Amino acid sequence: MSPADEKFYLGRVTKRVDFAPDLWSLRIQPGGEFHFTPGQYATLGVQAGEKLRERPYSIASSPYESELEFYYELVPNGKVTPDLYKLQAGDQLTMRRIAKGRFTLDMAGPVTNHLLVSTVTGVAPFVSFVRTLHKDWKEGKFDGAHKLFLLNGASRSWEFGYLDELQKFAREAPWLKYVPTVSRPWEDEKWQGETGRVDDLLRKYTDLWGLNGKNSLGYLCGHPGMIETGKGILQRIGFHRESLKEEVYWVPSKAQNIHPFLPATGN
Ligand SMILES: Cc1cc2nc3c(=O)[nH]c(=O)nc-3n(C[C@H](O)[C@H](O)[C@H](O)COP(=O)(O)OP(=O)(O)OC[C@H]3O[C@@H](n4cnc5c(N)ncnc54)[C@H](O)[C@@H]3O)c2cc1C
């Protein structure tokens, strides 16, 4: 890849935040106009010798922001994340000029409840939804008729990169409910919030919030095991295939255990 290549931008890291030893976010100045809809992903690349290695990453920032933000998990034996992990403010990486993906919020149809379910970094597209709607709401461009119900799972609370921000939005915005849940509370004694895996909590919260296949759309993002189980549970309570969207972050190899939050996979 040469920086002059018309398919790519050379993005520059402007900020890095570490949440846990294997979880961090980067803000990136794309170096040119980059259009996207909340929920879409960018294709980021790192140079490995002569080879450019690329992976898709959901955009956590809102299109209203001038920089792009991403939330990463390190996969220790992965081809790309160990190099992304080395990046600090000032460093560069490639970025395809075109955003992709259909994991966007469907506000055009008659259904106004949106159940958002994520594991760890899978919260990124939902952060983009919320940041965008919050700004629109503040400016009177969104009347709050669409409601977001966000269930966010992690093994331990320090894996919630956006906990404070989302809790703050949820306190302020009547159209947002946010429930972070920790699946390994015994490793996180200070955590006082919800416990259990997100998929195990789906029945409880759909009941509590009155969400069903007729009045809601479901969006599942992140861990393949959670998505598989979560889809099954939602289908059993009446969600049709057409009312479910999914963004599967990786395909487990045969040797991997795909059950969420078990040590064989990390998460
Ligand atoms: C649309 C889309 C959006 C994505 N958005 C994000 C995002 O916002 N943040 C993010 O961190 N990742 C995201 N991913 C995953 C990302 O694209 C890479 O797959 C991931 O970062 C691993 O890349 P790698 O090259 O280091 O590992 P690879 O060399 O690609 O993978 C090595 C092995 O690890 C497995 N693996 C990959 N990821 C994980 C994981 N998280 N846990 C356990 N095993 C894994 C693979 O199946 C493979 O067996 C997204 C994926 C898709 C398809």
The ligand as an ORCA input file, in Angstrom:
! r2SCAN-3c Opt
* xyz 0 1
  C     -17.805     -6.179     11.211
  C     -16.753     -6.434     12.267
  C     -16.477     -5.461     13.222
  C     -15.515     -5.711     14.197
  N     -15.295     -4.755     15.148
  C     -14.387     -4.988     16.133
  C     -14.177     -4.022     17.172
  O     -14.823     -2.971     17.223
  N     -13.237     -4.299     18.106
  C     -12.504     -5.473     18.086
  O     -11.634     -5.654     18.962
  N     -12.694     -6.390     17.118
  C     -13.602     -6.169     16.149
  N     -13.778     -7.097     15.151
  C     -12.843     -8.246     15.082
  C     -11.595     -7.828     14.280
  O     -11.938     -7.598     12.940
  C     -10.496     -8.918     14.296
  O     -11.038    -10.140     13.892
  C      -9.880     -9.081     15.685
  O      -9.367     -7.826     16.129
  C      -8.755    -10.102     15.682
  O      -7.799     -9.754     14.721
  P      -6.358    -10.420     14.713
  O      -5.794    -10.242     13.345
  O      -5.526     -9.937     15.846
  O      -6.660    -11.958     14.956
  P      -6.739    -13.096     13.805
  O      -5.353    -13.431     13.347
  O      -7.707    -12.639     12.760
  O      -7.400    -14.280     14.595
  C      -6.665    -15.280     15.286
  C      -7.631    -16.266     15.923
  O      -8.322    -15.637     17.006
  C      -9.745    -15.733     16.840
  N     -10.273    -14.456     17.342
  C     -10.409    -13.281     16.686
  N     -10.898    -12.341     17.510
  C     -11.058    -12.932     18.713
  C     -11.509    -12.479     19.968
  N     -11.906    -11.208     20.162
  N     -11.522    -13.353     20.997
  C     -11.125    -14.618     20.824
  N     -10.687    -15.120     19.659
  C     -10.651    -14.290     18.605
  C      -9.953    -15.961     15.352
  O     -11.139    -16.668     15.112
  C      -8.727    -16.793     14.972
  O      -8.958    -18.140     15.294
  C     -14.772     -6.909     14.197
  C     -15.049     -7.890     13.226
  C     -16.040     -7.672     12.297
  C     -16.334     -8.745     11.275
*
